[in-house]
Amino acid sequence: MKKIILLFFVSLAIISCEEEKSKSVDDVIATEDLSTIRAKKSELSSRQSELATEIDKLEDAIKRLDTTRQLTLVRVDTIKGQQFRHFAEVQGDVATDENIIIYPEFSGLLTRVYVEEGDRVRKGQTLATIDDGGLRSQLAQLEAQAALAKTTFERQERLWKQNIGSEIQYLEAKTNYESMQSSVNQLKSQLSKTVVTAPFTGTIDEVISEQGEVVNPGQSQLFRLVSLDDMYVEAAVPENYLGKVKKGTTVKVQISSVNKEFNGEVSQVSNNINPNNRSFMVKVKIPNGDGLIKPNQIATLKLNDYTSENAIVIPESSIQKNALGESLVYIFEPGDSNKQGTAKKSVIETGYVYNDSIEVTSGLKNNEILITEGSKSLREGQEVQINNEPGNE
């Protein structure tokens, strides 16, 4: 009889426990019994842990048995230290010191023009002549007088050396000869100004005065002469770059109008700061073998203001931002296969950006495999498959 009664109470306890377990969360909360609520929470937490373990087992089995499973495809690149250079860009103008307007040095009629626009001329070549207004005739007379004065002086000098004649006669002959010779030289100098010559080798870009015109010094423009051999770019650089830009600084020069880019260096740095725009001038020489570069073209100077010799550099597009504003990337960690693995999140700090590349100052190491494409929708620990060879990006 006692056994029957004991069995009855055990059955009631089991039924009661099953009823407690079958109660919903809402029913348990409705009891307003704190111990019951805590017991229900403990029960559910235990079941959650058991379910998570079972799900992981099932997931492993699926990975092992499912050969048709599709993984997220990504592209990767192996991180290697490299030189990173940052360039500050400023706009400048192409110029040359050999781009001048030629003016006459003598007043008179432009009797002959020997060149046309586009002609290539040598230094010292005659470009035009101006009517001398009778100077050549005056020179011929002076030269004749100077020749007579020379003969008289030489004769008087010989006599003086033989102690014949007076000293005053000798000095008068010498003075007269030197005066005449000086007049001849002065007139020759004036006459030379009637011939217009090229001050340097270049090209006649424009013929401004025509043959037959009357020209005057400092007023009448004759020709524009340009040489494209010694070209340079001149640009105003902001004052805050003063400590980073000096003579010899590496520069890239880009001239978009002719689709050209040159490597060069700063050849001159101004010692003056423009108070209006707080900038200083720099000059950079550029080659012009094909003559495509012309004065006053717009150029872009890229000044090397920062260099790191062994930097970690990655594509700027591979970086994402989290809710805290931190920069993060995903690293590929190989699994059983070199082509398959998992994505690992890494928070990084960055430095300079140039040409879509960015320097990473912390958070990445050499030889890590960076996911460069396909990382936008990834999550920590997600399985991925690469579709390129690391290091071939």
C-alpha positions as CSV (number, residue, x, y, z in Angstrom):
1,M,0.0,0.0,0.0
2,K,2.8,2.4,0.9
3,K,4.5,1.7,-2.4
4,I,1.3,2.5,-4.3
5,I,1.0,5.8,-2.4
6,L,4.7,6.7,-3.1
7,L,4.3,6.0,-6.8
8,F,1.3,8.2,-6.9
9,F,3.1,11.2,-5.4
10,V,6.1,10.7,-7.8
11,S,3.8,10.7,-10.7
12,L,2.1,13.9,-9.5
13,A,5.5,15.6,-9.2
14,I,6.6,14.6,-12.7
15,I,3.3,15.8,-14.1
16,S,3.6,19.0,-12.2
17,C,7.2,19.6,-13.6
18,E,6.0,18.9,-17.1
19,E,3.2,21.4,-16.7
20,E,5.7,24.0,-15.4
21,K,7.9,23.5,-18.4
22,S,5.0,23.7,-20.8
23,K,4.0,27.1,-19.4
24,S,4.7,29.9,-21.8
25,V,6.8,32.9,-20.8
26,D,3.8,35.1,-20.6
27,D,2.1,32.6,-18.2
28,V,5.2,32.5,-16.0
29,I,5.4,36.3,-15.9
30,A,1.6,36.4,-15.0
31,T,2.3,34.4,-11.8
32,E,4.2,37.3,-10.4
33,D,6.4,34.7,-8.7
34,L,10.0,35.8,-8.8
35,S,11.4,32.4,-8.1
36,T,9.3,30.9,-10.9
37,I,10.4,33.6,-13.4
38,R,14.0,33.0,-12.5
39,A,13.6,29.3,-12.9
40,K,12.0,29.8,-16.3
41,K,14.9,32.0,-17.4
42,S,17.5,29.5,-16.2
43,E,15.7,26.7,-18.1
44,L,15.6,28.7,-21.3
45,S,19.2,29.7,-21.0
46,S,20.2,26.1,-20.6
47,R,18.1,25.1,-23.6
48,Q,19.6,27.9,-25.7
49,S,23.2,26.7,-24.9
50,E,22.2,23.2,-25.8
51,L,20.6,24.3,-29.1
52,A,23.6,26.4,-30.1
53,T,25.9,23.4,-29.6
54,E,23.6,21.2,-31.6
55,I,23.3,23.9,-34.4
56,D,27.1,24.1,-34.6
57,K,27.3,20.3,-35.0
58,L,24.7,20.4,-37.7
59,E,26.6,23.3,-39.4
60,D,29.8,21.3,-39.4
61,A,28.1,18.3,-40.9
62,I,26.5,20.5,-43.6
63,K,29.9,22.0,-44.5
64,R,31.4,18.5,-44.7
65,L,28.7,16.9,-46.8
66,D,27.4,19.7,-49.0
67,T,29.7,20.0,-52.1
68,T,27.4,22.4,-53.8
69,R,27.6,25.1,-51.1
70,Q,28.3,28.6,-52.6
71,L,30.7,30.9,-50.6
72,T,31.0,34.6,-51.0
73,L,33.7,35.4,-53.6
74,V,36.4,37.9,-52.8
75,R,39.6,39.3,-54.3
76,V,42.6,39.5,-52.1
77,D,46.2,40.9,-52.1
78,T,49.2,40.1,-49.9
79,I,50.4,43.1,-47.9
80,K,54.0,44.0,-48.5
81,G,56.0,47.0,-47.3
82,Q,56.7,49.5,-50.1
83,Q,57.7,53.1,-50.7
84,F,54.8,55.5,-50.3
85,R,55.0,59.1,-51.5
86,H,52.4,61.8,-51.0
87,F,52.2,64.8,-53.4
88,A,50.6,68.1,-52.8
89,E,49.1,69.6,-56.0
90,V,49.3,73.2,-57.0
91,Q,48.5,74.9,-60.2
92,G,51.1,76.8,-62.2
93,D,51.9,78.3,-65.6
94,V,54.4,77.3,-68.2
95,A,56.9,80.0,-68.9
96,T,60.3,80.7,-70.5
97,D,62.7,83.6,-70.0
98,E,63.3,83.6,-73.8
99,N,60.0,84.9,-74.8
100,I,60.5,88.6,-75.7
101,I,59.4,91.5,-77.8
102,I,62.2,93.0,-79.8
103,Y,62.3,96.8,-80.0
104,P,64.5,99.0,-82.2
105,E,67.4,100.9,-80.8
106,F,67.5,103.5,-83.6
107,S,64.9,105.8,-85.0
108,G,64.2,105.7,-88.7
109,L,62.5,103.9,-91.6
110,L,62.3,100.1,-91.4
111,T,63.9,99.5,-94.8
112,R,64.1,95.7,-94.8
113,V,62.5,92.8,-92.9
114,Y,64.4,89.6,-93.5
115,V,62.2,87.1,-91.6
116,E,58.6,85.8,-91.5
117,E,56.5,84.4,-88.8
118,G,57.5,80.9,-87.9
119,D,61.1,81.3,-89.1
120,R,63.8,79.6,-87.0
121,V,66.6,82.1,-86.4
122,R,70.1,81.8,-84.8
123,K,71.6,84.1,-82.2
124,G,73.1,87.2,-83.9
125,Q,71.1,86.6,-87.2
126,T,69.9,89.8,-88.9
127,L,66.2,90.2,-88.6
128,A,65.7,93.7,-90.1
129,T,67.5,97.0,-91.0
130,I,66.7,100.6,-90.3
131,D,67.6,103.5,-92.5
132,D,70.8,105.0,-91.0
133,G,69.9,108.6,-92.0
134,G,73.4,109.3,-93.5
135,L,75.4,107.8,-90.7
136,R,77.3,105.5,-93.1
137,S,78.6,108.5,-95.1
138,Q,79.6,110.3,-91.9
139,L,81.4,107.2,-90.8
140,A,83.4,107.0,-94.0
141,Q,84.5,110.7,-93.6
142,L,85.4,110.1,-89.9
143,E,87.4,107.0,-90.8
144,A,89.3,109.0,-93.5
145,Q,90.1,111.7,-90.9
146,A,91.0,109.1,-88.4
147,A,93.4,107.4,-90.8
148,L,95.1,110.8,-91.5
149,A,95.3,111.5,-87.7
150,K,96.9,108.1,-87.2
151,T,99.5,108.7,-89.9
152,T,100.3,112.1,-88.4
153,F,100.6,110.6,-84.9
154,E,102.9,107.8,-86.0
155,R,105.2,110.2,-87.9
156,Q,105.3,112.6,-84.9
157,E,106.0,109.6,-82.6
158,R,109.0,108.5,-84.6
159,L,110.4,112.1,-84.6
160,W,109.8,112.3,-80.8
161,K,111.8,109.1,-80.3
162,Q,114.7,110.7,-82.3
163,N,114.5,113.8,-80.1
164,I,113.2,115.8,-83.0
165,G,110.4,118.2,-82.5
166,S,108.7,119.4,-79.3
167,E,106.7,117.3,-76.8
168,I,103.6,119.5,-77.4
169,Q,103.5,118.5,-81.0
170,Y,103.7,114.8,-80.1
171,L,100.9,115.1,-77.5
172,E,98.7,117.1,-79.8
173,A,99.1,114.4,-82.6
174,K,98.3,111.7,-80.1
175,T,95.3,113.4,-78.7
176,N,93.9,114.2,-82.1
177,Y,94.3,110.6,-83.2
178,E,92.6,109.1,-80.1
179,S,89.8,111.6,-80.4
180,M,89.1,110.7,-84.0
181,Q,89.3,107.0,-83.2
182,S,86.8,107.4,-80.4
183,S,84.4,109.3,-82.7
184,V,84.7,106.5,-85.3
185,N,83.9,103.8,-82.7
186,Q,81.0,105.8,-81.4
187,L,79.5,106.2,-84.9
188,K,80.0,102.5,-85.6
189,S,78.1,101.7,-82.4
190,Q,75.3,104.0,-83.5
191,L,75.3,102.4,-87.0
192,S,75.2,98.9,-85.6
193,K,71.9,99.8,-84.0
194,T,70.3,100.2,-87.4
195,V,70.7,96.4,-87.8
196,V,68.2,94.4,-85.7
197,T,69.6,91.0,-84.7
198,A,68.3,88.0,-82.8
199,P,69.5,88.0,-79.1
200,F,69.1,84.2,-78.9
201,T,68.3,81.2,-81.0
202,G,64.5,80.8,-81.4
203,T,61.5,81.2,-83.5
204,I,59.9,84.3,-84.9
205,D,56.4,84.0,-83.3
206,E,55.1,87.3,-84.6
207,V,56.2,90.1,-87.0
208,I,54.6,93.2,-85.6
209,S,56.1,96.1,-87.7
210,E,56.0,95.9,-91.4
211,Q,58.7,97.0,-93.9
212,G,58.4,100.7,-94.7
213,E,57.1,101.8,-91.2
214,V,58.9,104.5,-89.2
215,V,60.1,103.0,-85.9
216,N,61.3,104.5,-82.6
217,P,63.3,103.1,-79.7
218,G,61.2,101.9,-76.8
219,Q,57.9,102.5,-78.6
220,S,57.7,100.5,-81.8
221,Q,57.5,96.7,-81.4
222,L,59.2,94.8,-84.2
223,F,59.1,91.1,-83.5
224,R,58.2,88.5,-80.9
225,L,61.0,86.0,-80.5
226,V,60.4,82.8,-78.6
227,S,62.6,79.9,-77.7
228,L,61.0,76.6,-76.5
229,D,64.3,75.1,-75.4
230,D,64.5,76.3,-71.8
231,M,61.0,75.9,-70.4
232,Y,59.9,75.8,-66.8
233,V,56.7,75.8,-64.7
234,E,56.2,78.6,-62.2
235,A,53.7,78.2,-59.4
236,A,52.6,79.8,-56.1
237,V,52.9,77.3,-53.2
238,P,51.0,77.9,-49.9
239,E,53.1,79.2,-47.1
240,N,52.5,76.1,-44.9
241,Y,54.6,74.0,-47.3
242,L,57.6,76.2,-46.8
243,G,59.4,73.6,-44.6
244,K,58.6,70.8,-47.0
245,V,59.5,72.3,-50.3
246,K,63.1,73.3,-51.2
247,K,65.5,73.3,-54.0
248,G,65.8,69.7,-55.2
249,T,62.4,68.6,-54.0
250,T,61.0,65.8,-56.2
251,V,58.2,67.1,-58.4
252,K,55.8,65.6,-61.0
253,V,54.6,68.1,-63.7
254,Q,51.3,67.3,-65.4
255,I,50.2,69.3,-68.5
256,S,46.7,68.1,-69.3
257,S,46.4,70.0,-72.6
258,V,49.1,67.8,-74.3
259,N,48.5,64.8,-72.0
260,K,52.1,64.8,-70.7
261,E,53.6,64.2,-67.3
262,F,57.3,64.7,-66.3
263,N,59.4,63.9,-63.3
264,G,61.6,66.7,-62.2
265,E,62.8,68.7,-59.2
266,V,62.4,72.2,-57.9
267,S,65.1,74.4,-59.4
268,Q,64.4,77.7,-57.6
269,V,62.5,78.7,-54.5
270,S,61.5,82.3,-53.9
271,N,62.7,84.0,-50.7
272,N,59.7,86.2,-50.6
273,I,56.2,85.5,-49.2
274,N,53.4,87.2,-51.1
275,P,51.4,89.0,-48.3
276,N,48.2,88.9,-50.4
277,N,47.8,85.1,-50.7
278,R,50.5,83.9,-48.2
279,S,52.4,81.9,-50.9
280,F,55.9,81.7,-52.3
281,M,57.0,81.0,-55.9
282,V,58.8,77.9,-57.1
283,K,60.2,77.0,-60.5
284,V,60.6,73.6,-62.1
285,K,62.5,73.1,-65.4
286,I,60.7,70.8,-67.9
287,P,62.0,69.2,-71.1
288,N,60.4,70.1,-74.4
289,G,62.1,68.1,-77.1
290,D,59.1,67.9,-79.3
291,G,58.1,71.5,-78.9
292,L,54.5,70.7,-77.8
293,I,54.8,72.8,-74.6
294,K,54.1,76.5,-75.1
295,P,54.4,79.5,-72.8
296,N,51.3,80.3,-70.6
297,Q,50.0,76.7,-70.7
298,I,48.4,75.6,-67.5
299,A,50.3,73.0,-65.5
300,T,49.8,71.0,-62.3
301,L,52.8,70.7,-60.0
302,K,52.7,67.6,-57.7
303,L,55.2,68.4,-54.9
304,N,56.5,65.4,-52.9
305,D,55.8,66.6,-49.3
306,Y,55.9,63.2,-47.6
307,T,57.8,59.9,-48.1
308,S,57.8,56.6,-46.2
309,E,60.2,53.9,-47.4
310,N,58.6,50.8,-45.9
311,A,54.9,51.7,-45.6
312,I,51.9,49.4,-45.6
313,V,49.7,50.7,-48.5
314,I,46.3,49.5,-49.4
315,P,43.5,50.6,-51.8
316,E,41.3,53.2,-50.2
317,S,38.2,51.4,-51.5
318,S,38.9,48.4,-49.2
319,I,38.3,50.5,-46.1
320,Q,34.9,50.6,-44.3
321,K,33.6,52.7,-41.4
322,N,31.8,51.2,-38.4
323,A,29.2,52.9,-36.1
324,L,32.0,54.4,-34.0
325,G,33.6,56.0,-37.0
326,E,36.6,53.6,-36.9
327,S,38.3,52.5,-40.1
328,L,38.2,48.7,-40.6
329,V,39.3,46.1,-43.2
330,Y,38.9,42.4,-43.5
331,I,41.8,39.9,-43.5
332,F,41.5,36.6,-45.2
333,E,42.5,33.6,-43.0
334,P,43.0,30.4,-45.0
335,G,41.1,27.2,-43.9
336,D,41.6,23.7,-45.1
337,S,42.0,25.0,-48.6
338,N,44.2,28.0,-49.6
339,K,41.2,29.2,-51.7
340,Q,38.7,29.0,-48.9
341,G,38.8,30.6,-45.4
342,T,37.2,33.1,-43.1
343,A,37.1,36.9,-43.0
344,K,38.6,38.5,-39.9
345,K,37.8,42.1,-39.1
346,S,40.7,44.4,-38.3
347,V,40.5,48.0,-37.0
348,I,43.2,50.2,-38.5
349,E,44.6,53.7,-38.3
350,T,45.5,55.5,-41.5
351,G,47.8,58.3,-42.7
352,Y,48.2,60.1,-46.1
353,V,46.0,59.3,-49.1
354,Y,47.3,59.6,-52.7
355,N,46.0,58.3,-56.0
356,D,43.4,56.0,-54.4
357,S,46.0,54.4,-52.1
358,I,46.2,55.0,-48.4
359,E,49.0,54.5,-45.9
360,V,48.1,52.3,-42.9
361,T,50.0,53.3,-39.8
362,S,48.6,50.5,-37.5
363,G,46.3,47.5,-37.5
364,L,47.9,45.6,-40.4
365,K,51.2,43.6,-40.8
366,N,53.3,42.5,-43.7
367,N,52.3,39.2,-45.4
368,E,48.7,39.4,-44.1
369,I,46.2,38.7,-46.9
370,L,43.9,41.7,-47.3
371,I,40.4,41.3,-48.9
372,T,40.4,44.1,-51.4
373,E,37.1,43.4,-53.2
374,G,33.8,41.9,-52.0
375,S,34.2,43.0,-48.4
376,K,31.3,45.4,-48.2
377,S,28.7,42.8,-47.1
378,L,31.0,40.6,-45.0
379,R,30.7,39.9,-41.3
380,E,33.3,38.7,-38.7
381,G,34.1,35.0,-39.2
382,Q,32.2,34.6,-42.5
383,E,33.4,32.0,-44.8
384,V,34.7,33.2,-48.2
385,Q,36.4,32.0,-51.3
386,I,39.0,33.9,-53.2
387,N,39.0,34.1,-57.0
388,N,42.4,35.4,-57.7
389,E,46.0,34.7,-56.6
390,P,47.2,36.8,-53.6
391,G,49.9,39.3,-54.7
392,N,48.6,39.5,-58.3
393,E,46.5,42.6,-57.7
